[in-house]
Amino acid sequence: MENEAREEGVAPVRRSIVIGQAAIALVGLYALTGSISLGLWTTMGPGAGFFPAVLGAFLVILSVIWFIQERNNINSSASAEPLDKAQVWAVVLSLVILAAVMPLLGFQVSVFAFLLYHLQFRARIGWVKAVVISLFGSVGVFYLFTAVLHVSLPVASLLPLNLIGL
């Protein structure tokens, strides 16, 4: 009797998961098809549709993987993690701050501070490891995009930072 009641409670949850998976896959398909018309590559490097196409493809692929995992009950043994509202607010607010200061401080400084905050203060990773990851995640990604992919990222508008190439 108890098992039947549990099954009835699980069905709506699984249905909502499948609906969520389908919605994410549809968003991915929309991004993928819409980005192809923008052009994937130009003579100067990635076109306007390259990154949306990659992200759309990833959304579709990950939605299918998620569906297969749910279908095979891979995640059924693990209990759901409790929602940490402080962590959610920290991420959302730090992303808003990142978007606000990026035109002023540039990509490298603002992303470095963003990553350092999350790695050191939120995830409690050691200072050395947090600084190294933050450097690769900010300066390394900046040079990857600007030098290799020829995509311009924001530079600092503050004169002292701009003069030293940040």
ZATISE-829585 format. One line per 3 residues: number of its first residue (from 1); their letters; for each residue x, y, z of C-alpha. Coordinates in steps of 0.001 Angstrom, whole numbers. Example, Ala and Ser with C-alpha at 12.3 -4.5 7.8 and 13.67 -1.06 7.14 Angstrom:
BEGIN
1> AS> 12300/-4500/7800  13670/-1060/7140
//
This chain:
BEGIN
1> MEN> 0/0/0  2757/2373/987  4702/1477/-2160
4> EAR> 1707/2378/-4371  1367/5789/-2716  5059/6414/-3264
7> EEG> 4695/5463/-6961  1776/7909/-7354  3925/10714/-5895
10> VAP> 6848/9851/-8151  4862/9940/-11411  4183/13727/-11344
13> VRR> 7806/14383/-10452  9068/12252/-13348  6560/13884/-15685
16> SIV> 7825/17337/-14703  11406/16192/-15258  10569/14955/-18759
19> IGQ> 8776/18233/-19505  11833/20139/-18312  14125/17987/-20426
22> AAI> 11965/18562/-23487  11849/22306/-22863  15643/22521/-22569
25> ALV> 16088/20421/-25706  13662/22693/-27596  15549/25801/-26472
28> GLY> 18755/24162/-27670  17220/23269/-31029  15887/26807/-31419
31> ALT> 19312/28283/-30657  21015/25820/-32987  18714/26412/-35950
34> GSI> 18585/30163/-35425  22347/30505/-35166  23059/28656/-38395
37> SLG> 21426/31462/-40376  23788/33951/-38682  26838/32209/-40132
40> LWT> 29141/29883/-38255  32499/31050/-39598  33925/34061/-41405
43> TMG> 37324/34750/-42925  38275/36516/-39680  37229/33717/-37338
46> PGA> 34041/32541/-35648  30889/34070/-37054  27962/35479/-35113
49> GFF> 26261/32089/-34988  29227/29939/-33940  28930/30115/-30149
52> PAV> 25111/30014/-30074  25270/26926/-32318  27766/25211/-30019
55> LGA> 25727/26070/-26933  22490/24948/-28617  24073/21639/-29600
58> FLV> 25351/21146/-26046  21864/21819/-24641  20333/19201/-26925
61> ILS> 23052/16614/-26241  22960/17151/-22475  19154/16971/-22449
64> VIW> 19304/13600/-24226  21939/12329/-21779  19825/13540/-18862
67> FIQ> 16760/11784/-20332  18696/8519/-20703  19988/8765/-17134
70> ERN> 16506/9380/-15763  15112/6555/-17890  17720/4161/-16495
73> NIN> 17218/5500/-12948  20889/6349/-12579  20103/9244/-10247
76> SSA> 17471/7405/-8177  19945/6190/-5555  21263/9656/-4807
79> SAE> 19081/11828/-2657  18384/15356/-3789  20600/18055/-2355
82> PLD> 18847/20665/-281  18505/24055/-1937  21082/26502/-620
85> KAQ> 19412/29868/-1158  22489/31754/18  24566/30090/-2694
88> VWA> 21956/30890/-5352  21804/34544/-4300  25594/34776/-4156
91> VVL> 25876/33541/-7737  23058/35722/-9073  24268/38888/-7345
94> SLV> 27890/38306/-8310  26838/37826/-11955  24918/41113/-11843
97> ILA> 27948/42849/-10341  30199/41222/-12958  28001/42529/-15766
100> AVM> 27955/45993/-14210  31716/46366/-13670  32976/44641/-16821
103> PLL> 32768/47793/-19013  34702/49698/-16370  37295/47126/-15281
106> GFQ> 37441/45022/-18448  37089/41290/-18912  40360/40215/-17323
109> VSV> 40099/42042/-13995  36379/41562/-13473  36362/37840/-14340
112> FAF> 39472/37304/-12210  37719/38885/-9197  34519/36940/-9926
115> LLY> 36321/33594/-10122  38511/34330/-7112  35458/35213/-5024
118> HLQ> 33651/31999/-5923  36670/29731/-5643  38199/31158/-2478
121> FRA> 35267/32450/-465  32329/30342/-1632  34035/26996/-2451
124> RIG> 36826/27408/151  39593/26379/-2246  43134/27255/-1154
127> WVK> 44591/30631/-2163  47235/29326/-4539  44883/27044/-6419
130> AVV> 42167/29742/-6520  44571/32362/-7908  45957/29994/-10557
133> ISL> 42500/28915/-11726  41287/32519/-11712  44279/33630/-13793
136> FGS> 43708/30921/-16380  39983/31597/-16339  40380/35322/-16900
139> VGV> 43673/36187/-18571  44007/32835/-20335  40474/32912/-21724
142> FYL> 40926/36565/-22736  43989/35744/-24821  42399/32603/-26229
145> FTA> 39437/34601/-27503  41364/37672/-28668  44524/36099/-30105
148> VLH> 43328/32709/-31338  39633/33213/-32124  39889/36938/-32960
151> VSL> 36869/37788/-30823  37076/41100/-29019  36266/41110/-25329
154> PVA> 35812/44239/-23199  38944/46017/-22039  39102/48345/-19071
157> SLL> 37881/51884/-19560  39731/53085/-16453  42872/54806/-17699
160> PLN> 45401/53143/-15324  44117/49662/-16153  43823/50452/-19865
163> LIG> 47411/51725/-20015  48780/48416/-18782  46715/46430/-21290
166> L> 43885/45259/-19109
//
